[in-house]
C-alpha cells in the first residue's frame, strides 16, 4: 500500500463651564492664545461648549426620531429572535489514499421555511482564493495621494470601474454546484494520492442546513471497502478515538486549509501510557489552499494498539479528518467526536455486528469510572459481562465487547458510574460486520449530540440506507424524510415513535420515482432528545461493505439578541 505523503470607539465627557477663580497672590492668571486677553479666551471656550451642546442635542434628537428597527419591549426582558444563517461552509478531506478507489461528493440543502432568497452553493478543490500577482506587498501610499484612493476609472474617462469579485458567487472552476434547496447535487471527486481536499460553501437560501457527504468505494482485492463521512466545518480542535498503528493498520490524519493564510497544527496522540510526545507532531504548517496528510505511524513512536488523537490548531482554521485501514479487515473514516463530555452517546450499532471494540480517553486531570449501557427496543440496559470501564487520567483504555448487540440494533452510552464524579471523556467504537464467506468490513462510531430541530445526511442510495434513531431521555416523535433524487423523484416522509431510552431502525424513506442519490433528513417533532445515524451498505465481492455517519444538528438558525433604544448612550 502506498503511504500518504506528509508532508474603539471613544467618548468625550462634556464638562460644565465654571467661573474662573481668582489667582492666588503672587501667581499669574492663565492666559489664552498669545496676544489674547484672558476674558476673550473664556468667551471662546464658552462658545465651543455651547456648540458641542448643540451637536449633542441634534444627535439626541436624531436618535429619538429614528429608532432602531424592531425595538425590544420596554421591560428589557425580551427574548432573542431567531434568524436563518446566511452562509455555511464545510471542508472535505483528501480522498482515500493508498488504494485505487472511486470517490463521490454529494451536496444538499433541505427546503427552507424562512424568507431567505437567492444565494449560491459550490464545492472547490483547495478552496483558498489565489493571490493575484498585483497584490505583492509594496510601500504604503501617502495619505491623500492618488494611489491611496479607491480603484476606479477616472471621472469622465468613460472606462467602466472594475467590479470587486463577489465572494458569494460560485467560482468558475467550482467542482460541483448546488442549484436549489430540496434536490441534491452529486459528482466525482479527484482520486489518487495527490488529490486535494475540498472546500464547500453555501450562501443565502442555500445556507440553512447545507451539508456535504464524501463516499469512497474501493474494490481492490487487498482492500475492498466503503469509506464515508459528512464533511465538517473548519475549526481549531478535533478529537478522534479508535485510531491505531499496530498490526496491519494504516491510519492517517488529513489536514485541509481552505483559508488564504497558513495554519499551524499540533497532533497530540494518547495511548495506554498517556501522551506520546514527539516533536515531529508539533508545529505542522499547512499552506493556504493546500492539503496535507500525516501517517500516524511516523509520529507514534512504535506500534500502539489503541489511540486517541487530538488535532489542535495554533493559528488559523482547518478541516481535519482521520482515516483508518486495517488491511483486508476493513477501512473507513473515523468520525470526529463531540467535544469531551461526562456522557457520550454513540448511535448506529447494526443488529448483525459481529464484533465491537470500545476506546475511551480520559483527561490528564482525573480518572474516569464509567458505566456502559445499550439502548435496545425497550430502553436502556447493561450488557452482561461489560458493565463498566475504568480509564486512568491522561490515558486510553479499550475493551472488546464482542457481539454486544445480540442481533438487535442499538445505541451505546457511557456515563459516570458516580454522578458526583463526572469526568469529561472522548470515546469511539469500532464495529465489524462479517459476510458468509468470512470476509469482514469495519466502521467507526463516535460520541454524538442530538439532532435538535433538524439534521441531514446527503448521500443515500436505493435500497442501501438504514436510519438508526435513539431516544436518550423521554419518549419522542421524529419525522424522517427522503428528499427528491439528484436526477428526479418525489420526496417521501415517515413519522417514527421512539420509546423512552429506546432505539429504532428503519429503511430510509425513498422518493417515488427515484433517479440518482437522495438525502435523508431527521426532524424532532416532540418529546426528548434524539441521536441518529445512517448506515449505507453496498455489498461487493462477498464483502459486507458499509459505513455509518451520525446525523448532527444543522444549526440552520441563530439567536439574534434584542436591543433596547437608549439615546443617552451619546452622553456616556
N, C-alpha and C positions, 0 to 999 in steps of 0.2 A: 504494500500500500504506500502510495506517495504521501509524504508528510507535508502538512501545510507549511508555507513559508512564514517567517516572523517579520518573520520580520519584527440757591437758598433765597428762599425769599427772606428779606429783612424788613422790619417795620420800624419807622422812626416814631419816637414818643414825643408828641407835641406838648411843650410846657407852657403854662400860663404866663403872660408878661407880668413883670413885677416892677414896682417903682424903684429907681436907683437909690441906693442908700448913700448917705454922706460918707466921704472918705475920712478915715481916722486922721488925726493931726499928724502932720509930717509925712503923709502918703499922698501921692498924686492920684486924682481920679482917672480911671482908664479912658483912653482916647479912642476915637474911631479911626477912620482911614486918615492917612496923612493929609494935613491941611483941612480937616473937617472938625467942626465943633462937636463936643460930646452930646449936646442936646439933639443935634441933627442926626447923629448916629443912632440915638434911641428912637427917633422918629422913623428911620428906615427899618429898624428892627421890628417896630410895631406894625409897619406896613407889610413886612414879609410874613409876620404871624397871621395878620388878617387875611392875606392872600392864601396862605395854607389852609386857614379855616374855611375859606370859600370853596377851595378844591375838595376838601373833605366833605363839605356839605353837599357838593354836587355828586360826588361818588356815593354818598349815603342815599341821596335821592334816587340815583340810578338803580342802586341795589333794591330800593323799595319798589320802584316802578317796574323793574324787570326781574321778577322772582325766578328761581330755577325751575326747570320743567319737572313736573311731578313731585312737588314738595312733600315731605313726610308729614305725618299727622303732628298736630301741635303738642301732643303729650310726649314726644321724643322717644316713645317706645315702639315705634313701627317696626314690623318685621322686614327683613330684606326681601327684595323682589327676586324673581328668577328670570334669567335670560339665557338664550341659546348661545353656545360657543360659536365663534366666528372663524376660527382657524384651528385645525387639528393636524398634528404631524406624528409620524412613526418612522422607525428605522428597521429595515430587514437585514439580517446578517449575510455574509458571503455564502453563496450556495454551497451545498455539500461538497467537500473537498476530499481528494484521495481516491475516489472511485468514480466511474462514469455513471452519470445519472441524468434525469430529466427534471428540471425544476420549474414550477408554475407559480406565478404571483396572481392573487385574486383580491380585488378591492371592492368594498361595498359600503354604502351609507343607507341606513334604514329610512323609510319615508318619514318625513318630519311633520309635526303638528304645529310648529311655530310659524312666525311671519317672515323668517329669513328667505331671501330670494337670491338668485344669481350664484356666483361663485364658480370655482373650478376645482378639479382634483386630478392629481397626476403622480406617477412614480418615475423616478430618475435614478440612474446609477451614479454613485458618488455625488450626492446632491448638492455639495457646496458650489456656489457660483464661481466661475473662473474670474480671476482678476485681470482686467484689461491692461495692455501694455502701457497705456497712457496714465495709469494710476500709480506709477512709480513715485516714491517719496521725493519731494522737492522742497526748496526753501519756501516758507510761508510768504505770501504776497503782502506788501504793506497795506495797512488799513486804508480803505478809500481808493486803492488803486484799481484799474480795470480788471486785473486778474482776480481781485477779491470779490467781484460782483458775480451773481449767479450766471451760469452759462445760458446765453440766449442770443438770438440773432440781433444785430444792430437795428435800432429803431429806423424804420423806413427803408431797410435794405430789401425787403420782400422775401428774404430767405426764412423758411419756417424754423421755429425753435426745435431742437432735438428733444423729443419726449423722453421723460425718465422711464426706465423699464418698470413694468407692472409686476411686482413680486407676487401678486395674487393670480397671475395668469400662468398657464402651463407653458413650460419652455418648449422650444421647437424640437429638442432631442428627447422628449419625455418617452420613457419606456412603455408606459401604459397610461391611458386617461380614462376617468370615470365620467360617463355622460350625465347621469341623473340619479337621484335617490330611488331606492327600491329595486334596482337592477344591477347585479354585479358585473364587473368587467374583469376579464382574465386573459393572461398571455404568458408566454415563456420568458423565463429569466435567462441571463447568460449562465453558461456552465463551464466547469473546468477549474483547475487550481488557481488560475489568475483572475477568476470572475470577481467583480467587486460587490459590495453590499449595495443596498438600495434605500433611498430616502423617499418617503411618501408624504404628500401634503394635500389637504382639502380646505377650501375656504367657503364662506357664505353658506348657502343651503346645503352644501355637501359636507360641511364640517361636523355637525352634531351626530355622533355615533359612528364616524368614519373608522373603518377597520381594514387591515390587510393581512392575508394569510400567505405563507410560503410553504409549499409542499414539494418534496423531492422523492422520486421513485428510483431506486437502484435495483437493477436486475442482474448484476454480475454474480456469478456463482459464488465468489468468495465473500460477498457482502450484500446479498439481497435484503432489501428492507425499505421501509417507508419512514421518512423524516418530515415532521411538520411542526409549525409554530405560528403563533399570532405575533406579528411584528409589534415591538414595544416603543413607547415614546422615548426620546432622549432623556438621560438622567445623569446623576453623578454617583449613583450607588446601585449595584446589582448583586443579589445573593443567589447562589445555586448550591443545592445539596444533592449528592449522589454521584459525583464525578469519581474517577479512579485512574490510576496509572499502572495497575497490576495486571498480570496475565496478558491477554490479547487486547486490552483496552487501548484505544487511540482517541483521547479526548483533547479538544482544543477550544480556546476562547476566541470568538470573533469580535473584533473591535471595529466599529464603523463611525467615522466622524463626518457628518454631513454639513458641518459648520464652515465658516470662512476663516477660522483661526485654529491653530493647533491645539490639541488636547494632551494633557499629561496624565498617565494612568498608572496605578499600582494594582497588582493582582495578588491578593492575600490567600494563601492556601492553609487549611486547617485539617489535621489528621488526628489519629488516635493518641498522638503525643502532643498535640497543641499546634501552635503556629509554626509553619515551615518557613524559616527565614531564608531568603535568597535575594541578593542584590539585583539579580537579573530580572526579577519580577517587579522591580520598582522603577519609577520614572520612565515608563514606556511612552515615547512620543508618537502620537498618531497625527499625521499631517492633515491639514484641512482637505476635505473632499476625498479622503482615502480610506481604505480598508486594510486591516492587518489581523493576522491570526497568530496565536501563541499556543504552541503544543505544550500541554501541562507536564509531560514527562521531562521537558527541558528545564523546568523550574521547581520540580517537586523533590529533588534530591533522592532519587530511588523510587522503587515501587511502593505505592500506598494504596491499599485496597479501597478505602472509603474517604472521600474528600468533601469538604465544604469550600466553596470558592466565593470570595468577596471581591468584586471589581470596584475600586474606589477611584474616582476622577478628581485629581488635584486641581486642575484648571480646565475650563471648557465643559462641554457636554457631549456625550457619545451615546451610541446604541451598542449594547453588548449582548451576546448570546453564547451558550455553551453547547457543543455537540459531543455526544458520546457514541463510540462504536466499539462493540465487543465481538470482533471477528465475525464468525458465522452465526453468532447467537443473537444478533440484532443491533440496531442503531436507531438513534432519534436525537432530537434536541432536548436538552434538559431545561424545562421552563424556568424562567426567573421567578424566585419565590416572593411572596408577600414579605414586607419588612419583618424583622424579628418581633415576635409577639408571644405572650404566655400560652395562647391557644392557637393551634394551627389545624385547619381542616383541609383535607385533600379529596376532592370528588373524582369519580371516574374509574373505580375498580370494576373491570368486567367480570361477569359471572364465571367465565372459563379461564380465569387466571390460574396458571399452574405454579407460579412462584411469585413472591413479593419480598423485597428487601428494603427495610426502613433505615434511613440515615438521618441522624439528628446532630445539630451543633448547638452547644451552649456557650454563652459569652464568658470572657475571662473573669468576670466579677463573681460568678456564683455557679454552683452545680444546679442541675435540673433533674427533678424526680417527676416523671410523667406517667399518666395512665393512658393506655391505648384502648380506644373504643372504635367499633364499627357501627355504621348506620345501615341497618337492614330494612326490609319492607315494613317492619312494625316499630322501628325506633332504634335507639342506641343500645348496644350490648358489648360486653367484654369478651374478646376471643379467648377460648380456653388455652392455657399454656403461654399466652403472650399478653399478660395483663398490664405490664409496666416496663419502663426502660429508665435506666439511670445514666445521666451524661455528666461527666466531670467538667469543671469550669474550663473554658477555652479549648475544649477538645471535641472530637466527633465520636459518637457511638453508633453502632449498627446492629440490627438483628434481622435474621431470616424469619419471615412469618409463614413461609410455605404456601400451601393452598388455602389461604386465610378466608377467602370469600365463600368457600364451600358451595359453589355453583349458584350463588346469588349475587346480584350486583350490590355494590356497597360504596360508602364513603368512609374515610378514616379520619379520626380526630385524636389529636394529642392535647392534653390539658394537664394542669398541675395536679399532682396527687394530693397536695395540701393547698387549699385555696389561699391560705395565709402566706404561702411561699411561692409566688409566681416568678418564673424566670423566663425572660424573652428568648425564644429559640428560633432556629431555622430548620426545616425538615423537608425531606424528599423521599419518594417511594418509587423504586424500580418495579415494574410489573412485567412478567413474561407470560406469553401465550405459546403453546406448543401444538403443532399440527399432528395429524395422524401418523406421519412418517418420522416423527421425532424432531423435525426442524422447528426452530423457535424464532421468535421475534420479541423485541423489548420496547417498552415505552416508559417514560418517567413522568410522575405526577409531583405536584408541589403544593405548598401551602397557598391557599387562595381565599380572596374575600368574597362577600355576597355579590350577586348580580345587580342588586339595587333595583332601580326603576327599569333598567334595560341593559342587555348585553348581547353581543353578536359574534358569531364566527363565520368567516366568509366562504371558505372553500368546502363545499359538500357535493357528493356525487350520488347518482341514483342508486338506491338500494344499499348504500355503503355507510351511512351515518347513523349513529345512535346517540341520543341525548340522555345524560345522567343528571338527575335532579335530587338534591339532598336538602331537606329542611333542617337547619341547625338548631331551631328552637320550636316555636309553636307551629301548628299545622298551617299550611299555606296553599294558596292557589296561584298558579302561574299560567301564562299564555305562551305557547311555543308556535312560532311562525316560520314557515319555509317561504322564502322570497320567490319572485319570478326568476326563471333561469336566465343565464347570461345570453342565451340565444332565443328565449321565449318561454312562456308558461304563465299560469295564473297562480298567485300566492295561495298557500293553504295554512290553516290555523287549527291548533288543538289546545284545549284547556285541560290542565292536569291538576288533580288534587293530591297534596302531599300530607301524610300523617305527621304529627309532631316527631321530629328526630328521624324520620323515615327517608328512604331512598327509592326512587322510581326511575326506570329506564324505558324510553320509548324510541321507536324508529323516528327519525326526523321527518316531520310532515313534508311531503314532496309536492311541489306545484303541479297542477294538472297541465298536461301537455309540455312537460319539462324538456327543454333543449339546452344543453350545456350544464354548467355548475350553478349551484344556488347557495344562498346564505341562510343561516338559522339564527333567529332572534328569540331570546327568552325575556319575558317581562313579568315582574312580580305584581300580581293584582291585589292580593290581600294576604294577611297572616304574617308569620315570622320571616326572618331572613332565609334566603335560599342560595346555596352554592351550586354551580352547574359545570358540566364538562361535556365535550363532544368527542366521540371516538369515530375516526374514519378508518375503515377496514377495507383493504384492497388485496385479497389473497393472490399470490402469484407463485408459480413453480413450487406448489405444495408448501409454501411458507405463509403463515397467517399474518401477513404484513398489516400493521396497524399503527396509529398514532393518536394521542389523546391531548386535547387542549382545553384548559379551563376557560370558562366564559366570565369576564370581569366587567363590572360596572363601566359603561362607556363614558360616564361623566359628560354627557352632552349638554348639560345646563350648568350654569354657575350662579352663585348667590351675589346679588348686587346690593350693597348696603344703602339704606335710605340716608338722605342728607337733609338737615333742617336749615331753614333760612335764618341767617344770623348777620344782619347788616353791621352789627357792632364790631365784626372782625376787622373792619378797616381802621378802627381806632386802637387796635391792640398791636 
